[in-house]
Amino acid sequence: MRTLFLFAVLFLFAQCSVQKPVETNTFLIPFTKNLTVNPCLTPSDTLLFYCPVREDEVRWEKKDVFNPASAVKGDTLFLLYRAEDTIGKYNGTSRIGLAYSLDGYHFQKEAKPVLYPDHDEFLKYEWEGGCEDPRLVEDESGTYYMTYTAYDGDKARLFVASSTNLRQWTKHGSVFQKAGSQFVDMWSKAGSIVSRQENGRMIATKINGKYWMYWGESNIYMATSDNLIDWNPVLETDPQKMQLDTMRHYDTAFQIVFSTREGKFDSELVEPGPPAMITEEGILFIYNSKNSPSFGDKKLAPGTYAAGQILMDKNDPAVVLQRMDDWFITPNQPFEITGQVNNVCFVEGLAFFRNKWLLYYGTADSKIAVAESNMKID
């Protein structure tokens, strides 16, 4: 029986680029790429949208679709995904689209985007780069909160919007707007809010009286909130640990939760993936990473985006308990290797749906794919 188990693990690794499982349920592995349906979402050149800023119709997802967030509501799984047109600067403007599925594999798209640059108070932050890379949670009452990147072509800023139905969204602007203008005008992105999974729902959950969010790109930082809209970045108070972010040149020393590792798949940057999830063992946090061409993992192509997992203390979300040595998903399919950006698996959606875990990810910044796992995790 042990021989058969090891053979099955090695087969999955060879076919689907998944990390071989550990003996405990600390990490959510292995995942198998569903090659019968992938890519499960591709761009369309027929969907038209009247852009209020351009004052013209655009084929709003003609170029690419990628980097999806997920939510389960009843018998339906929803994806909020980034779509790009082919017009203007910055490789096209990004908008957030909505698709839904009854099986988690075959999706029907809404004809128009649900979040996009408009003539509102946030236009100067969202035009003409757009609205990018959503992550999605809900609160106890069923209100959804989407963190997303507002990009003006010069700077990425972490924004938040809320909705009761996933179709109509209220923008709230920068997650740091009440923390101070110096935080609004810095480079920030990728907000993963600590949640628990309950009947498929990812419900934002307080720890020690606060909501917690992991964010950042070259390092992973934290922020706390009372209402899921207004967030305060956690600052470093130890003078010996204070350092400027060498990639983003932050003037303020944020507390670094964890960072890159030389010689590893996560050597150049680390960036949050789906909502971090509270389990019996701790907070399971899936993160994306980039492989450095000069000091990374020589087994991976230079610049490869792969994903890892890390376990944080559920009583103190700043404390790392355990970290995987290697990636658990990496590009190995043609549509993951070649695209707008080559060699990319970028994970942002995680859903427990129809008795299995479904992991949604962008492939080569061009399409969307799904991997699945029957792993049980408390």
C-alpha positions as CSV (number, residue, x, y, z in Angstrom):
1,M,0.0,0.0,0.0
2,R,2.8,2.4,0.8
3,T,4.5,1.7,-2.5
4,L,1.3,2.5,-4.4
5,F,0.9,5.7,-2.5
6,L,4.4,6.8,-3.3
7,F,3.9,5.9,-6.9
8,A,0.8,8.0,-7.1
9,V,2.5,11.0,-5.5
10,L,5.4,10.8,-8.0
11,F,3.0,10.5,-10.9
12,L,1.1,13.6,-9.9
13,F,4.4,15.5,-9.5
14,A,5.5,14.6,-13.0
15,Q,2.2,15.3,-14.7
16,C,1.0,18.4,-12.9
17,S,3.8,20.1,-11.1
18,V,2.5,19.7,-7.6
19,Q,4.5,19.6,-4.4
20,K,4.7,16.1,-2.9
21,P,2.5,15.8,0.2
22,V,3.7,15.9,3.8
23,E,2.4,13.5,6.4
24,T,0.3,16.0,8.2
25,N,-2.5,18.3,7.0
26,T,-0.5,21.4,7.8
27,F,-0.5,22.5,4.2
28,L,-3.2,22.2,1.5
29,I,-1.4,19.8,-0.9
30,P,-1.3,18.2,-3.4
31,F,-3.2,20.1,-6.1
32,T,-3.8,18.5,-9.5
33,K,-4.2,20.7,-12.5
34,N,-7.5,19.8,-14.3
35,L,-6.1,19.5,-17.9
36,T,-9.5,18.4,-19.3
37,V,-10.9,21.9,-18.7
38,N,-7.9,24.2,-18.6
39,P,-7.7,26.9,-19.4
40,C,-11.2,27.3,-17.9
41,L,-11.6,31.0,-18.8
42,T,-10.2,32.7,-21.9
43,P,-10.5,36.3,-23.4
44,S,-13.3,37.2,-25.7
45,D,-13.1,39.8,-28.5
46,T,-17.0,40.0,-28.8
47,L,-17.9,41.5,-25.4
48,L,-18.5,45.2,-25.7
49,F,-18.6,47.8,-22.9
50,Y,-19.2,51.5,-23.1
51,C,-16.3,53.0,-21.3
52,P,-17.5,56.2,-19.5
53,V,-13.9,57.6,-19.5
54,R,-13.1,57.0,-23.2
55,E,-16.7,57.7,-24.1
56,D,-16.6,54.9,-26.6
57,E,-17.3,51.2,-26.8
58,V,-14.3,48.9,-26.1
59,R,-13.7,45.2,-26.3
60,W,-12.9,45.2,-22.7
61,E,-11.4,41.7,-22.4
62,K,-10.0,41.2,-25.9
63,K,-6.4,41.0,-24.8
64,D,-6.2,38.9,-21.7
65,V,-8.1,37.5,-18.7
66,F,-6.2,36.5,-15.5
67,N,-5.7,36.6,-11.8
68,P,-9.2,35.6,-10.5
69,A,-10.7,35.8,-7.0
70,S,-13.5,33.4,-6.0
71,A,-16.6,33.2,-3.9
72,V,-19.2,30.5,-3.2
73,K,-22.8,31.4,-2.9
74,G,-25.3,28.5,-2.5
75,D,-24.8,26.2,-5.5
76,T,-22.8,28.6,-7.5
77,L,-19.1,29.5,-7.7
78,F,-18.2,33.0,-8.8
79,L,-15.0,34.3,-10.2
80,L,-14.0,38.0,-10.2
81,Y,-11.2,38.3,-12.7
82,R,-8.9,40.9,-14.3
83,A,-9.5,41.6,-18.0
84,E,-7.5,43.9,-20.3
85,D,-8.5,45.6,-23.5
86,T,-5.9,46.5,-26.2
87,I,-6.4,50.3,-26.2
88,G,-4.1,53.1,-25.0
89,K,-1.1,53.0,-22.6
90,Y,0.2,50.4,-20.3
91,N,-0.7,47.3,-22.4
92,G,-4.4,48.2,-22.2
93,T,-6.7,49.2,-19.4
94,S,-7.8,46.6,-16.8
95,R,-11.3,46.1,-15.5
96,I,-12.8,43.4,-13.2
97,G,-15.3,41.0,-14.8
98,L,-17.6,38.4,-13.2
99,A,-18.2,34.8,-14.2
100,Y,-20.2,32.0,-12.6
101,S,-20.4,28.2,-12.6
102,L,-22.4,25.4,-11.2
103,D,-19.6,22.9,-11.4
104,G,-16.5,25.1,-10.8
105,Y,-15.0,24.3,-14.3
106,H,-17.4,25.7,-16.9
107,F,-18.2,29.4,-16.6
108,Q,-20.7,31.8,-17.9
109,K,-19.5,35.4,-18.1
110,E,-21.4,38.6,-17.4
111,A,-21.4,40.7,-20.5
112,K,-20.0,43.8,-18.8
113,P,-17.3,44.4,-16.2
114,V,-18.5,45.0,-12.6
115,L,-15.7,47.3,-11.4
116,Y,-13.8,49.7,-13.7
117,P,-12.5,53.3,-14.0
118,D,-15.2,55.8,-14.0
119,H,-15.8,59.6,-13.6
120,D,-15.6,59.3,-9.8
121,E,-13.3,60.5,-7.1
122,F,-10.9,57.6,-7.7
123,L,-10.3,58.2,-11.4
124,K,-6.9,59.8,-11.0
125,Y,-5.8,56.6,-9.2
126,E,-7.3,54.1,-11.7
127,W,-6.8,55.7,-15.1
128,E,-5.5,54.7,-17.4
129,G,-4.0,51.5,-16.0
130,G,-7.2,50.3,-14.5
131,C,-8.5,48.0,-11.7
132,E,-6.4,44.9,-11.2
133,D,-6.0,41.6,-9.3
134,P,-9.0,41.2,-7.0
135,R,-9.0,39.2,-3.7
136,L,-12.4,38.5,-2.1
137,V,-13.9,37.8,1.3
138,E,-17.2,38.4,3.0
139,D,-18.3,39.4,6.5
140,E,-20.7,37.5,8.8
141,S,-23.7,39.2,7.2
142,G,-22.8,38.3,3.6
143,T,-21.4,41.6,2.5
144,Y,-18.4,41.1,0.1
145,Y,-15.2,43.0,0.3
146,M,-12.8,43.1,-2.6
147,T,-9.3,44.3,-2.3
148,Y,-7.8,45.3,-5.7
149,T,-5.0,47.2,-7.2
150,A,-5.7,50.7,-8.6
151,Y,-3.1,51.5,-11.2
152,D,-2.6,55.0,-12.7
153,G,0.3,53.9,-14.9
154,D,2.9,55.1,-12.5
155,K,2.0,53.6,-9.1
156,A,0.0,50.6,-7.8
157,R,-2.3,51.4,-4.8
158,L,-4.2,48.9,-2.7
159,F,-7.9,49.8,-2.8
160,V,-11.1,48.2,-1.5
161,A,-14.7,48.0,-2.6
162,S,-17.8,46.3,-1.1
163,S,-21.0,44.7,-2.5
164,T,-24.0,42.7,-1.4
165,N,-24.5,40.8,-4.7
166,L,-21.1,40.7,-6.4
167,R,-22.4,42.8,-9.3
168,Q,-22.9,46.3,-8.0
169,W,-19.8,47.6,-6.1
170,T,-19.2,50.6,-3.9
171,K,-15.6,51.9,-4.1
172,H,-14.0,53.0,-0.9
173,G,-10.6,54.0,-2.2
174,S,-7.3,53.3,-0.6
175,V,-7.3,50.8,2.3
176,F,-4.9,53.2,4.0
177,Q,-6.7,56.5,3.4
178,K,-7.5,57.0,7.1
179,A,-4.0,55.9,8.2
180,G,-2.4,58.9,6.5
181,S,-1.8,60.4,3.1
182,Q,1.8,59.1,3.1
183,F,0.4,55.6,3.0
184,V,-2.0,56.4,0.1
185,D,0.7,57.7,-2.1
186,M,3.1,54.8,-1.7
187,W,3.3,51.7,-3.8
188,S,1.0,49.0,-2.3
189,K,-0.9,46.0,-3.5
190,A,-2.3,42.5,-2.9
191,G,-4.5,42.4,0.2
192,S,-5.1,38.9,1.6
193,I,-7.6,39.2,4.5
194,V,-7.5,36.5,7.2
195,S,-10.7,34.4,7.0
196,R,-12.3,31.1,7.9
197,Q,-13.9,28.7,5.5
198,E,-17.5,27.9,6.4
199,N,-19.8,26.0,3.9
200,G,-17.7,27.3,1.0
201,R,-17.8,30.9,2.3
202,M,-14.5,32.7,3.1
203,I,-15.6,34.8,6.1
204,A,-13.3,37.5,7.4
205,T,-12.6,36.7,11.0
206,K,-11.2,38.8,13.8
207,I,-8.1,37.8,15.9
208,N,-7.6,39.6,19.2
209,G,-10.4,41.9,18.3
210,K,-9.1,43.0,14.9
211,Y,-9.3,42.0,11.3
212,W,-5.9,41.2,9.8
213,M,-4.6,41.5,6.3
214,Y,-1.3,40.4,4.7
215,W,-0.2,42.7,1.9
216,G,2.9,43.7,-0.1
217,E,5.0,42.5,-3.0
218,S,8.7,42.4,-2.3
219,N,8.1,41.6,1.3
220,I,4.9,40.5,3.1
221,Y,3.6,43.1,5.6
222,M,0.5,43.3,7.8
223,A,-2.4,45.7,8.5
224,T,-5.3,45.7,10.9
225,S,-8.9,47.0,10.7
226,D,-12.1,47.3,12.6
227,N,-14.4,47.4,9.6
228,L,-12.7,45.7,6.6
229,I,-12.5,49.1,4.8
230,D,-10.1,51.3,6.8
231,W,-6.7,49.6,7.5
232,N,-3.7,50.6,9.5
233,P,-0.3,49.2,8.4
234,V,1.6,47.5,11.2
235,L,4.9,49.4,11.7
236,E,8.2,48.0,12.9
237,T,9.1,49.2,16.4
238,D,12.4,47.5,16.8
239,P,15.1,50.0,15.6
240,Q,17.5,47.1,14.8
241,K,14.9,45.6,12.4
242,M,14.0,48.8,10.6
243,Q,15.1,48.9,7.0
244,L,13.9,50.5,3.8
245,D,12.2,48.3,1.2
246,T,14.9,48.1,-1.5
247,M,12.3,47.5,-4.3
248,R,9.7,50.1,-3.4
249,H,11.8,52.6,-1.3
250,Y,9.2,52.9,1.5
251,D,10.0,55.8,3.8
252,T,8.3,54.0,6.7
253,A,9.6,50.8,8.2
254,F,6.8,48.3,8.0
255,Q,7.0,45.1,10.1
256,I,8.1,42.4,7.7
257,V,6.2,39.1,8.3
258,F,8.4,37.1,5.9
259,S,10.5,37.8,2.8
260,T,12.4,36.2,-0.1
261,R,14.9,33.4,0.1
262,E,18.1,33.2,-1.9
263,G,18.4,30.1,-4.0
264,K,14.7,29.3,-3.8
265,F,11.7,29.7,-6.0
266,D,10.7,32.7,-4.0
267,S,14.0,34.5,-4.3
268,E,13.0,37.8,-6.0
269,L,9.6,38.7,-4.6
270,V,6.7,37.3,-2.4
271,E,3.1,38.4,-2.8
272,P,-0.1,37.4,-1.2
273,G,-2.4,34.9,-2.9
274,P,-6.0,34.0,-1.9
275,P,-7.5,35.0,1.5
276,A,-5.3,33.6,4.3
277,M,-7.4,30.8,6.0
278,I,-7.7,29.9,9.7
279,T,-7.2,26.2,10.3
280,E,-6.8,24.0,13.4
281,E,-3.0,24.2,12.9
282,G,-2.8,28.0,12.3
283,I,-3.3,30.5,9.5
284,L,-2.7,28.8,6.1
285,F,-1.3,31.5,3.8
286,I,-0.8,30.7,0.1
287,Y,1.6,33.2,-1.5
288,N,2.9,33.9,-5.0
289,S,6.6,34.4,-5.8
290,K,9.1,35.2,-8.5
291,N,12.3,33.3,-9.2
292,S,15.4,35.6,-9.5
293,P,17.4,35.1,-12.7
294,S,20.6,35.7,-10.8
295,F,20.2,34.2,-7.3
296,G,17.1,32.0,-7.6
297,D,16.3,28.3,-8.1
298,K,18.3,27.2,-11.1
299,K,15.8,24.4,-11.7
300,L,13.2,27.0,-12.7
301,A,13.3,29.3,-15.6
302,P,14.4,32.8,-14.8
303,G,11.5,35.0,-13.7
304,T,9.1,32.1,-13.1
305,Y,6.1,32.8,-11.0
306,A,5.2,29.9,-8.7
307,A,3.3,29.6,-5.5
308,G,4.2,28.4,-2.0
309,Q,2.5,28.0,1.4
310,I,3.3,29.2,4.9
311,L,1.7,28.6,8.3
312,M,1.2,31.5,10.6
313,D,0.2,31.5,14.3
314,K,-3.5,32.0,14.6
315,N,-3.1,33.8,17.9
316,D,-0.3,36.1,16.6
317,P,-0.6,36.5,12.8
318,A,3.0,37.9,12.6
319,V,4.6,34.7,13.8
320,V,5.7,32.1,11.2
321,L,5.3,28.5,12.3
322,Q,6.2,26.6,9.2
323,R,7.1,27.3,5.6
324,M,7.3,24.9,2.6
325,D,10.8,24.5,1.2
326,D,9.5,24.4,-2.3
327,W,6.7,25.5,-4.6
328,F,3.5,23.5,-4.8
329,I,2.4,24.8,-8.2
330,T,4.5,26.1,-11.1
331,P,4.1,26.6,-14.9
332,N,4.5,23.5,-17.0
333,Q,1.6,23.7,-19.5
334,P,1.9,25.6,-22.8
335,F,-0.6,28.3,-21.8
336,E,1.3,28.8,-18.5
337,I,4.7,29.1,-20.2
338,T,3.9,31.4,-23.1
339,G,1.7,34.5,-22.9
340,Q,1.8,38.2,-22.0
341,V,4.3,37.3,-19.3
342,N,6.0,33.9,-19.8
343,N,6.2,31.3,-17.1
344,V,3.5,32.4,-14.7
345,C,1.1,30.6,-12.4
346,F,-0.4,33.4,-10.2
347,V,-2.9,32.2,-7.6
348,E,-5.6,34.4,-6.2
349,G,-8.8,32.3,-5.8
350,L,-9.4,29.4,-3.4
351,A,-12.8,27.9,-2.9
352,F,-14.2,24.8,-1.1
353,F,-16.9,23.7,-3.6
354,R,-18.7,20.4,-4.1
355,N,-16.5,18.7,-1.5
356,K,-13.2,19.6,-2.9
357,W,-10.7,22.5,-3.0
358,L,-10.5,24.5,-6.2
359,L,-7.6,26.8,-6.8
360,Y,-7.9,29.4,-9.5
361,Y,-4.9,31.1,-11.0
362,G,-3.7,33.3,-13.9
363,T,-1.6,31.7,-16.5
364,A,1.1,33.7,-18.3
365,D,-1.0,36.8,-17.5
366,S,-3.3,35.6,-20.4
367,K,-5.8,33.0,-19.3
368,I,-7.3,31.4,-16.2
369,A,-6.9,27.8,-15.0
370,V,-8.0,25.6,-12.1
371,A,-6.3,23.0,-9.9
372,E,-8.1,20.8,-7.5
373,S,-7.4,18.9,-4.2
374,N,-9.4,16.4,-2.1
375,M,-7.1,17.1,0.8
376,K,-8.9,17.4,4.1
377,I,-7.7,20.3,6.3
378,D,-9.2,21.2,9.6
